Amino acid sequence: MNIQPEALGSLFEMSRDAVWGIKDDVISFVNPIAKTVLSLCPGMSVKGFLPDYVLSNTSENFTAFLDLKGQQAEVSITRQGDFSLVCAVFPEENRASGFPQPSEELAASLMTAKIAIDAITEQTNAEESLPLKNYTCALYRSYYRMKRLCEHMGAASNIQRKILPCNDRVEDLKKLCRDLCDTVDQLIGEHISVRFHAEPDDYLTQLDADQIEVMLLNLMSNSIAHMPSGGVIEVTLARQGSRFVISVKDTGDGIDPAKLSGLAPRSLTDTTSGIGLGLRVASGIARRHGGTLIIDTTPGRGASVRISLPLRVSDILKSPSVSYHSKSMDNILTELSTVLDKSCYERKFRE
């Protein structure tokens, strides 16, 4: 393919997104937005600007969620031969209110509903009524779905304002991932298998365990929603130099490469791919931990999401004790509420 940088520069001159081309690790053209917002220019080396773990991805089409010069960005890369076309989308400042915080009244109403369902459940258990038991399970699932939406709205709002609260501690990332996968597999194992693999290595690092669980559960929820019975989710953990890479790969339908750009919505009415707020929250959590989320997918051959997280050595030296104590059951019932059967909301799973 004979690429003419001058022609491509003219083609994307009116684009509202930053677009540039790369050939042999050198920027071959930039459009006005890329020049103004990112200070890019032809002839500049792309190394040091885009992370090596993004540049080394050999897929023809993929999307990465990362920070570029302090700004949140959704970067889509399309390759053909030795040429790469890069498009960076930035959230618009005037959409800062696109994700409103749930009101205290809504949170109080949800808690009241939960208390009422608990009371109904106690009466149902006393009567040992199977129909009532099915109804209460359905009510619990609806409660967790509403809870999930409220939590995602709050998290997306905090991410957009860069005030996502954190409770970072030294954790065993391998134990976190393994325990989470085992629990999810027990809930959905009859229909979909969840497998975990990690090389024997030290996976201690400083992170917020609850947030990492939410991130992984959102990715698994999307995989479950797009896989037929008998599908497989493979979660792998590897150490690459000073970074950890978590991979979530499924055997589902995959995503059309044409829809990769613009996956993460920027307001409640912007849900372009049907994935919704979950991806926005997952990518925000990855960035909050200094990481990058990369989506690689082929229609009909499943999707693969990789999260690259930095190893925070200095923090480990300060706090050598491992504090991980999973609260994953509540997280799982919340984050997978759109894909779990109502039978998963029986008392034995909730307690």
Number of C-alpha atoms within 10 A of each C-alpha: 7 5 12 10 18 11 11 18 18 14 11 18 17 11 14 14 17 24 26 27 25 23 19 11 16 16 22 24 26 27 24 23 20 21 16 12 14 16 11 22 18 16 13 14 17 18 12 7 13 14 13 11 13 18 14 8 13 10 14 15 22 23 25 23 26 26 18 17 11 7 12 20 18 24 25 22 24 16 17 12 8 10 19 21 19 17 21 25 17 17 16 9 10 7 11 15 14 19 23 16 16 15 11 9 9 13 15 11 12 17 14 12 15 16 12 11 17 16 11 16 21 12 14 18 13 9 11 11 11 11 9 16 20 15 15 23 20 18 19 24 24 16 18 24 19 17 19 20 17 19 18 24 23 19 26 29 23 19 21 22 13 12 11 16 12 14 10 15 19 23 22 19 20 22 15 19 21 17 14 22 21 15 15 22 18 12 18 17 16 10 14 20 21 23 17 19 14 15 11 10 10 11 20 20 26 23 24 19 25 18 24 18 21 22 22 22 24 23 23 25 20 21 26 26 15 18 19 14 13 12 18 21 24 17 23 19 23 19 19 13 8 10 18 20 19 22 22 23 24 27 20 25 18 19 20 13 17 8 10 22 20 18 20 24 23 24 20 14 10 15 15 15 15 11 17 21 23 25 21 24 27 27 24 27 24 20 20 22 20 15 22 24 25 24 22 22 25 18 12 12 13 21 22 23 22 19 24 24 23 19 22 17 14 10 15 17 11 9 14 13 13 14 12 17 11 15 12 20 15 13 19 23 24 24 29 24 23 18 17 19 14 18 15 18 21 17 15 7 12 12 8
